[in-house]
Amino acid sequence: MRPFELTAPATLDAALATPGTFLAGGTTLVDLMKLNVLTPQHVLDINELPLRGIDTSDGLRIGALERMADIAAHPGVYPAISRALLLSASQQLRNMASIGGNLLQRTRCTYFRDVATPCNKREPGSGCPALTGANRMHALLGTSDHCVATHASDVAVALVALDAEITLRSEDGERVVALADFYRLPGNTPHTARRGSTTRRRTWR
């Protein structure tokens, strides 16, 4: 892991205005940093920001920093969401991982996580060894000549099936997007797995 600066913004506006990589539970980010897949110079710990809460008074609203284990155990959470969360990783990881981080996590494709191999998601234009290599656990549908990796989130599938929406906030303001429209197929640009992911930095609410 390479040296980096760690700070904790006091407000959401400060977090959005500060260049860097967000850290919530860290269950994906820290792994990728150890592998040198991600090498941020500045990491922003956002755990004290007001992005928590589970509200069941009118449908279901979940804050981005809520831990997966707490959501799964909440009596007002839909069974499809609870079951998908309980299928995700180990209890120890669910205790740490945030729901926002789970939906934003990077693929677990072996080639993406091995910096000694090419990967169009990690380094655009370098190639995709999974197309002809070890790809038994990769996608059959929605792929392209540039990428066949799958998204790692179990609960994302349940949320898309339930027509979930997410609130995104950037320095330009807030907008609500259907989760199904937030994700994108690899096409010619598999490194941009989410809409808007190459423009202004965004956070969840």
C-alpha positions as CSV (number, residue, x, y, z in Angstrom):
1,M,0.0,0.0,0.0
2,R,1.3,3.4,-0.9
3,P,1.4,6.4,1.5
4,F,-1.8,8.6,1.5
5,E,-3.3,11.4,3.5
6,L,-6.4,10.7,5.6
7,T,-8.8,13.5,6.6
8,A,-12.3,13.6,7.9
9,P,-14.5,16.4,6.4
10,A,-16.8,18.0,9.0
11,T,-19.7,18.6,6.5
12,L,-21.1,17.1,3.4
13,D,-20.3,20.3,1.4
14,A,-16.7,20.1,2.6
15,A,-16.4,16.5,1.5
16,L,-17.7,17.3,-2.0
17,A,-15.4,20.2,-2.3
18,T,-12.3,18.3,-1.3
19,P,-10.5,16.1,-4.0
20,G,-10.0,12.6,-2.8
21,T,-11.5,9.1,-2.4
22,F,-14.3,8.5,0.0
23,L,-13.9,5.9,2.8
24,A,-17.0,4.5,4.6
25,G,-16.7,0.9,5.8
26,G,-13.5,0.4,3.8
27,T,-14.2,-3.3,3.1
28,T,-13.6,-2.8,-0.7
29,L,-11.4,0.3,-0.8
30,V,-8.7,-1.0,1.6
31,D,-8.4,-4.3,-0.2
32,L,-7.9,-2.5,-3.6
33,M,-5.4,-0.1,-2.0
34,K,-3.4,-3.1,-0.6
35,L,-3.4,-4.6,-4.1
36,N,-2.3,-1.2,-5.7
37,V,-5.4,-1.4,-7.9
38,L,-6.4,2.0,-6.4
39,T,-3.7,4.4,-5.2
40,P,-5.4,7.5,-3.9
41,Q,-3.2,10.2,-2.5
42,H,-6.0,11.6,-0.3
43,V,-8.7,9.5,1.5
44,L,-11.7,11.2,3.0
45,D,-13.3,9.4,6.0
46,I,-17.0,10.3,5.7
47,N,-18.3,8.2,8.6
48,E,-19.3,11.2,10.7
49,L,-21.4,12.8,7.9
50,P,-25.2,12.8,8.3
51,L,-25.8,10.0,5.8
52,R,-27.5,7.4,8.1
53,G,-31.0,6.4,9.0
54,I,-33.6,3.8,8.1
55,D,-37.0,5.4,7.6
56,T,-40.1,3.2,7.0
57,S,-42.8,5.9,7.5
58,D,-43.4,6.3,3.8
59,G,-42.0,3.4,1.9
60,L,-38.3,2.8,2.7
61,R,-35.4,5.2,2.9
62,I,-31.9,4.1,3.8
63,G,-29.0,6.3,4.4
64,A,-25.8,5.6,2.4
65,L,-23.7,5.0,5.5
66,E,-26.0,2.5,7.2
67,R,-24.2,-0.8,7.8
68,M,-25.4,-3.8,5.9
69,A,-25.9,-5.9,9.0
70,D,-28.1,-3.2,10.6
71,I,-30.3,-2.9,7.5
72,A,-30.7,-6.7,7.3
73,A,-31.8,-6.9,10.9
74,H,-34.3,-3.9,10.7
75,P,-37.9,-5.1,11.0
76,G,-39.2,-2.6,8.5
77,V,-36.8,-3.6,5.7
78,Y,-38.4,-5.6,2.8
79,P,-37.5,-9.4,3.0
80,A,-35.9,-9.3,-0.5
81,I,-33.4,-6.7,0.7
82,S,-32.7,-8.4,4.0
83,R,-32.1,-11.8,2.3
84,A,-29.9,-10.3,-0.3
85,L,-27.8,-8.6,2.3
86,L,-27.5,-11.8,4.4
87,L,-26.1,-13.5,1.3
88,S,-23.4,-10.9,1.0
89,A,-20.0,-11.7,2.4
90,S,-19.5,-12.7,6.1
91,Q,-21.1,-11.3,9.2
92,Q,-17.9,-9.5,10.1
93,L,-17.9,-7.7,6.7
94,R,-21.6,-6.9,6.9
95,N,-21.0,-5.3,10.3
96,M,-18.5,-2.9,8.7
97,A,-19.7,-2.4,5.1
98,S,-22.0,0.4,4.2
99,I,-25.0,0.1,1.9
100,G,-23.7,2.9,-0.3
101,G,-20.3,1.3,-0.6
102,N,-21.9,-2.0,-1.4
103,L,-23.7,-0.5,-4.4
104,L,-20.6,1.4,-5.5
105,Q,-18.1,-1.5,-5.1
106,R,-15.8,-2.5,-7.9
107,T,-15.9,-5.8,-9.7
108,R,-14.2,-8.8,-8.2
109,C,-12.9,-9.9,-11.5
110,T,-9.5,-11.6,-10.9
111,Y,-7.9,-9.6,-13.8
112,F,-9.2,-6.3,-12.5
113,R,-7.6,-7.0,-9.1
114,D,-4.3,-8.2,-10.6
115,V,-2.2,-5.2,-11.6
116,A,0.2,-7.5,-13.5
117,T,-2.5,-8.2,-16.1
118,P,-4.3,-5.9,-18.6
119,C,-7.8,-4.7,-17.7
120,N,-10.0,-2.2,-19.5
121,K,-11.8,-1.3,-16.3
122,R,-8.6,-0.5,-14.5
123,E,-6.6,0.9,-17.5
124,P,-8.8,1.8,-20.5
125,G,-7.6,0.3,-23.8
126,S,-5.2,-2.2,-22.2
127,G,-7.4,-5.2,-23.1
128,C,-9.6,-7.8,-21.3
129,P,-7.9,-11.2,-20.7
130,A,-11.2,-12.6,-19.3
131,L,-12.7,-12.7,-22.8
132,T,-10.5,-15.8,-23.6
133,G,-9.1,-16.6,-20.1
134,A,-10.6,-17.7,-16.8
135,N,-14.1,-16.4,-17.0
136,R,-16.4,-19.1,-15.5
137,M,-17.9,-16.7,-13.0
138,H,-18.3,-13.8,-15.5
139,A,-21.3,-12.4,-17.3
140,L,-23.2,-14.0,-20.2
141,L,-25.5,-11.1,-21.0
142,G,-24.8,-7.4,-21.2
143,T,-21.2,-7.8,-22.1
144,S,-19.0,-6.3,-24.8
145,D,-15.8,-6.9,-26.6
146,H,-14.1,-4.8,-23.8
147,C,-15.4,-6.4,-20.6
148,V,-17.4,-9.4,-19.3
149,A,-17.0,-8.6,-15.6
150,T,-20.1,-8.8,-13.3
151,H,-21.1,-6.3,-10.6
152,A,-20.4,-7.7,-7.1
153,S,-23.5,-6.5,-5.2
154,D,-26.2,-9.0,-4.4
155,V,-28.5,-6.3,-2.9
156,A,-28.2,-4.2,-6.0
157,V,-30.2,-6.9,-7.9
158,A,-32.9,-6.8,-5.3
159,L,-33.1,-3.1,-5.2
160,V,-33.4,-2.9,-9.0
161,A,-36.2,-5.5,-9.0
162,L,-38.0,-3.3,-6.4
163,D,-37.6,-0.2,-8.6
164,A,-35.4,1.6,-6.1
165,E,-34.3,5.1,-6.5
166,I,-31.2,6.8,-5.2
167,T,-30.5,10.4,-4.3
168,L,-27.2,11.7,-5.6
169,R,-25.6,14.9,-4.4
170,S,-22.7,16.8,-6.1
171,E,-21.5,20.3,-5.9
172,D,-24.2,21.1,-8.5
173,G,-27.0,20.0,-6.2
174,E,-29.2,16.9,-5.8
175,R,-31.0,14.6,-8.2
176,V,-33.0,11.4,-7.9
177,V,-32.1,8.5,-10.3
178,A,-33.6,5.1,-10.7
179,L,-30.9,2.6,-9.6
180,A,-31.5,0.6,-12.8
181,D,-30.5,3.8,-14.8
182,F,-27.5,4.5,-12.5
183,Y,-25.6,1.5,-13.7
184,R,-24.5,1.1,-17.3
185,L,-23.4,-1.7,-19.5
186,P,-19.6,-1.9,-20.4
187,G,-19.9,-1.0,-24.1
188,N,-16.7,0.7,-25.2
189,T,-16.0,2.3,-21.8
190,P,-16.1,-0.3,-19.1
191,H,-14.1,1.9,-16.8
192,T,-17.3,4.1,-16.4
193,A,-19.5,1.5,-14.7
194,R,-21.9,4.2,-13.4
195,R,-23.5,7.2,-15.1
196,G,-21.7,10.4,-14.1
197,S,-18.7,8.4,-12.6
198,T,-16.2,10.3,-14.8
199,T,-17.5,13.8,-14.1
200,R,-18.3,15.5,-10.8
201,R,-17.8,13.6,-7.6
202,R,-21.0,12.4,-6.0
203,T,-22.2,11.0,-2.8
204,W,-25.4,9.3,-1.6
205,R,-28.2,10.1,0.7
